[in-house]
Amino acid sequence: MPEHLTQDTPPKRSRRRQKKPAETAIAFVDKLNYDGSGVARVNGKVTFIEGALPGERVLFGYEKRRESYDAGRAIEIITASPDRVLNPPCPYFGTCGGCALQHFQSDAQISAKEQVLRESLEHIGKVRPENWVAPLRGPAWGYRRKARLGVRHVPKKGGILVGFREHKRSFITPLADCKILDPRFARLLPILPGLISQLSRPNRIPQIEVAAGDHEAALVFRHLDPLTPQDHERLRRFGQDHTVQIHLQPGGLESVHPLWPEQPPSLAYRLPEHDVEIQFTPTDFTQVNADVNRRMVGRALDWLDPQPNERILDLFCGVGNFTLPLARRSLSVVALEWDAALLERARANAARNSITNVEFRRADLDAEASHAPWNDDRVEKLLLDPPRSGAIEAIKRLPADGPQRIVYVSCYPATLARDSDYLVHALGYRLMRACVMDMFPHTAHAESMALFVRE
Ligand SMILES: C[S@@+](CC[C@H](N)C(=O)[O-])C[C@H]1O[C@@H](n2cnc3c(N)ncnc32)[C@H](O)[C@@H]1O
């Protein structure tokens, strides 16, 4: 045990308010679960233990008993992992739900995520990549360019609270700083409660979305009641004083509109290796970690290896993050997406970058239709980047003589593993390469990429 950790040092996570567990036990933790908890076998039963790391012996309290598994929380670390971080840099770690792994060294976090992917592929998909490629890394702190901050009015806690939700709870952790948030937003955290308190109906602002491009940063205030002219003036002044765009959202996503500046410059990020600039609005889906995204697009293109005479299919294309770089290196790209607003942005992005060899189409790629109109076009290569639910319906509709090469970008190992099973065992692809990517350091999210090749 490291000398700075005594037997009775409680893990940070155990500090938050909670009922005393009725029953405790000692466990040896084998590995990390996909949600960041430790996995142990206690009397032969799988047990998930929050706050415990692989290789640790812990005393834990039971919180949930189910037929097939139990769950609990570490009370005491008896033997600590050498990878345990004793003093996570963020004072809110353990309460705030924004991070789950600050108590684990960064290198160990990404190795554990690789292990989660490896086991998911083996157990769920019954597949093994022929090569593991080194994880793709980026900055460990200050990387998060997009987030939704919760706002609550809690008079007995001093009024307005702004922050992320607590882990597995609906309470807000009021934050005066955040180590993973882009500093352009982290610096505003101590002053946002004061701003909202001065509005006419402070308790009618439930959330603030933050979104940044390379040069511009924006705040989107959701408001449930109309704002007064004085509210507008206060918000405008805040934007001017802190050089941040202010947008308002009185209703659904379609209601979002700028307050200051009246005609703000678009949010945008560049992918310089591909001579592409992607513009987006503050509520569009974009990858949260710009640095890792740049490397991810580069690796995806290396693996897919598009050629000037090849036609490419890009499924779940969003604002064109992979589409436009692919178009630069191929004959043509057909790109599909369900969200009409994102498609509109993607088309505008292609035009702005003078890219004309792309056709964007709207399609529900989850629909269980027997005929997929997008499959009428023969393509040599496919890139897909689905949401957590994966892409099984789209994959099932690949034609028998489908693409020779597929790059699958995934934000959820379990669905990548399920879909890999189908690609390998039903369609005959080989899983040539896989890697994890450190898109969300200190959180439990695991982003990964896999290359499938048809002989
Ligand atoms: C992980 S994002 C990837 C977006 C884009 N490739 C990027 O890198 O920014 C997944 C995308 O799938 C889209 N999507 C979700 N469900 C869909 C469906 N059923 N059919 C088509 N697109 C869908 C979302 O709107 C989102 O743009």
The ligand as an SDF file (V2000), in Angstrom:
LIG
                    3D

 27 29  0  0  0  0  0  0  0  0999 V2000
  -22.2130   10.2740  -32.7000 C   0  0  0  0  0  0  0  0  0  0  0  0
  -23.0640   11.4170  -33.7000 S   0  0  0  0  0  0  0  0  0  0  0  0
  -21.9450   11.5550  -35.0400 C   0  0  0  0  0  0  0  0  0  0  0  0
  -22.0860   12.7480  -35.9160 C   0  0  0  0  0  0  0  0  0  0  0  0
  -20.9080   13.0380  -36.8620 C   0  0  0  0  0  0  0  0  0  0  0  0
  -20.4270   11.8490  -37.5210 N   0  0  0  0  0  0  0  0  0  0  0  0
  -19.7890   13.7560  -36.1600 C   0  0  0  0  0  0  0  0  0  0  0  0
  -18.6690   13.2150  -36.0620 O   0  0  0  0  0  0  0  0  0  0  0  0
  -19.9840   14.8960  -35.6870 O   0  0  0  0  0  0  0  0  0  0  0  0
  -24.3970   10.4560  -34.2770 C   0  0  0  0  0  0  0  0  0  0  0  0
  -25.2750   11.1100  -35.2980 C   0  0  0  0  0  0  0  0  0  0  0  0
  -26.3110   10.1700  -35.6390 O   0  0  0  0  0  0  0  0  0  0  0  0
  -27.5070   10.8780  -35.8780 C   0  0  0  0  0  0  0  0  0  0  0  0
  -28.6130    9.9080  -35.7020 N   0  0  0  0  0  0  0  0  0  0  0  0
  -29.1170    9.4250  -34.5490 C   0  0  0  0  0  0  0  0  0  0  0  0
  -30.0970    8.5250  -34.7900 N   0  0  0  0  0  0  0  0  0  0  0  0
  -30.2170    8.4210  -36.1480 C   0  0  0  0  0  0  0  0  0  0  0  0
  -31.0480    7.6580  -37.0100 C   0  0  0  0  0  0  0  0  0  0  0  0
  -31.9530    6.8230  -36.5180 N   0  0  0  0  0  0  0  0  0  0  0  0
  -30.9000    7.7800  -38.3430 N   0  0  0  0  0  0  0  0  0  0  0  0
  -29.9520    8.6320  -38.8400 C   0  0  0  0  0  0  0  0  0  0  0  0
  -29.1520    9.4000  -38.0800 N   0  0  0  0  0  0  0  0  0  0  0  0
  -29.2550    9.3080  -36.7370 C   0  0  0  0  0  0  0  0  0  0  0  0
  -27.4870   11.9990  -34.8600 C   0  0  0  0  0  0  0  0  0  0  0  0
  -28.3340   13.0670  -35.2440 O   0  0  0  0  0  0  0  0  0  0  0  0
  -25.9960   12.3740  -34.8660 C   0  0  0  0  0  0  0  0  0  0  0  0
  -25.7430   13.3760  -35.8080 O   0  0  0  0  0  0  0  0  0  0  0  0
  1  2  1  0
  2  3  1  0
  2 10  1  0
  3  4  1  0
  4  5  1  0
  5  6  1  0
  5  7  1  0
  7  8  2  0
  7  9  1  0
 10 11  1  0
 11 12  1  0
 11 26  1  0
 12 13  1  0
 13 14  1  0
 13 24  1  0
 14 15  1  0
 14 23  1  0
 15 16  2  0
 16 17  1  0
 17 18  1  0
 17 23  2  0
 18 19  1  0
 18 20  2  0
 20 21  1  0
 21 22  2  0
 22 23  1  0
 24 25  1  0
 24 26  1  0
 26 27  1  0
M  CHG  2   2   1   9  -1
M  END
$$$$
